Amino acid sequence: MANFELKEAFDDNGNRLSPVLNEGKKNYLIDIDGTICDDIPNEEPERMVTVVPYPDALRIINKWYDEGHHIVFFTSRTDVHKDITNEWLVRNGFKYHGLLLNKPRGGNYHWIDNHIVRATRYRGKFTDLVSELREVEVFED
C-alpha cells in the first residue's frame, strides 16, 4: 500500500485545523458502478462478482496510487456488498486505500465542504486529468 502523508494545519490564530495532504497530492473518491465497470444495480449483486473492469480505469487509478495519491472507492453499494466489492477490487488488481459504502443513490450530488472539492464526471473514458475552466455553483458573498 502506497503511503500518503497528512500535515498539520493551523488557522491565523494558531488554532489546529483538520490535517491536509501534502502539496500536489489528492484524495480521489471514485465511484464503482458505471465508472470503473458496467453499472450494476444493488438489486443484482450476483453480477458484481463477474463484471469486468474498464482497463483504462484500472491503469489510471493504479497510476494515481503509485504517484502517492489517496484512492478511496465511494459507492452506493451497501454494507451487504462490502465483501463482494473488496474481493472484486483485489481480484481485478485495483490498488486502493479504502472503500466507502452507502453513498446516496440517484445522482445529482452536491458536495459542500470547507476544503477544496473538485468534481469530474465520468463520461466513458479514463485518462489523465486536464485543467479547464468551468462554471460552478458557490455560496453567495
C-alpha positions in Angstrom: 0.0 0.0 0.0 1.4 3.4 -1.0 1.8 5.9 1.8 0.2 9.2 1.9 1.0 11.8 4.4 -1.0 14.4 6.2 0.4 17.6 7.5 -0.8 19.6 10.4 -2.7 22.8 9.6 -3.4 25.9 11.7 -5.5 29.0 11.3 -4.2 32.5 11.5 -4.6 32.4 15.3 -2.6 29.2 15.7 -5.6 27.0 16.3 -5.2 23.5 14.9 -7.3 22.6 11.9 -8.0 19.3 10.2 -4.8 18.0 8.6 -4.2 18.3 4.9 -2.5 16.3 2.2 1.0 17.3 1.1 1.2 19.7 -1.8 0.3 18.1 -5.1 -1.4 15.0 -3.6 -5.1 14.4 -4.0 -7.8 12.4 -2.3 -9.6 10.6 -5.1 -13.2 9.5 -4.3 -14.1 7.2 -7.2 -17.5 5.6 -7.9 -17.6 2.0 -9.0 -20.7 1.1 -10.9 -20.8 2.9 -14.2 -17.4 4.4 -13.6 -14.8 1.7 -13.3 -17.0 -1.1 -14.6 -20.5 -1.5 -16.1 -23.4 -0.2 -14.0 -24.6 -3.0 -11.7 -27.7 -2.2 -9.5 -27.6 -3.2 -5.9 -30.6 -5.4 -6.6 -28.4 -7.7 -8.8 -25.4 -8.5 -6.5 -24.6 -11.7 -8.4 -23.4 -9.6 -11.3 -21.0 -7.7 -9.1 -18.8 -10.8 -8.8 -18.3 -11.2 -12.6 -18.4 -7.7 -14.0 -15.2 -6.8 -16.0 -13.4 -3.6 -15.0 -12.7 -0.9 -17.6 -9.0 -1.4 -18.5 -8.3 2.4 -18.7 -9.8 2.9 -15.2 -7.6 0.2 -13.7 -4.5 1.7 -15.4 -5.1 5.3 -14.4 -6.3 4.6 -10.9 -3.2 2.4 -10.2 -1.0 5.1 -11.7 -2.5 7.7 -9.3 -2.0 5.3 -6.4 1.6 4.7 -7.4 2.1 8.5 -7.6 1.2 8.7 -3.9 -2.4 9.9 -4.2 -5.0 8.6 -1.8 -7.5 6.3 -3.6 -10.9 5.6 -2.0 -13.8 4.0 -3.7 -17.1 5.7 -2.8 -20.1 3.7 -3.9 -23.9 3.3 -3.5 -23.3 -0.4 -2.8 -24.4 -1.2 0.7 -22.8 -2.9 3.7 -24.2 -6.2 2.4 -22.0 -5.8 -0.7 -18.7 -4.9 1.2 -17.0 -8.3 1.0 -18.1 -8.9 -2.7 -16.8 -5.4 -3.6 -13.4 -5.7 -1.8 -12.8 -9.1 -3.2 -13.6 -7.9 -6.7 -11.3 -4.9 -6.4 -8.4 -7.0 -5.2 -9.0 -9.8 -7.7 -9.0 -7.3 -10.6 -5.8 -5.6 -9.4 -7.1 -2.2 -8.2 -4.7 -0.5 -5.7 -6.7 1.5 -3.1 -6.7 2.7 0.4 -10.3 2.5 1.4 -13.9 1.7 0.5 -16.8 3.9 1.5 -20.2 2.3 1.1 -23.8 3.6 1.2 -23.4 6.7 -1.0 -26.9 8.0 -1.6 -28.4 6.7 -4.8 -29.9 8.8 -7.5 -27.1 11.0 -8.6 -27.2 14.8 -8.8 -24.6 15.1 -6.0 -23.7 18.4 -4.5 -20.8 18.3 -2.0 -20.4 21.1 0.5 -17.1 21.1 2.4 -14.6 23.5 4.0 -11.9 22.0 1.9 -11.3 22.3 -1.9 -13.6 20.0 -3.8 -13.2 19.2 -7.4 -15.7 17.0 -9.3 -15.1 15.2 -12.5 -18.0 13.5 -14.3 -17.0 10.2 -15.9 -18.2 10.0 -19.5 -16.9 6.7 -20.8 -13.1 7.2 -20.8 -10.5 7.3 -18.1 -7.4 9.4 -18.9 -5.1 11.7 -17.1 -6.9 14.8 -15.9 -6.5 18.1 -17.6 -7.4 21.6 -16.3 -10.2 23.5 -17.8 -12.3 26.5 -16.5 -15.9 25.6 -15.9 -18.9 27.3 -14.2 -19.6 26.1 -10.7 -22.2 26.9 -8.1 -20.9 28.8 -5.0 -22.3 30.4 -1.9 -23.3 34.0 -2.3 -20.9 36.5 -0.6 
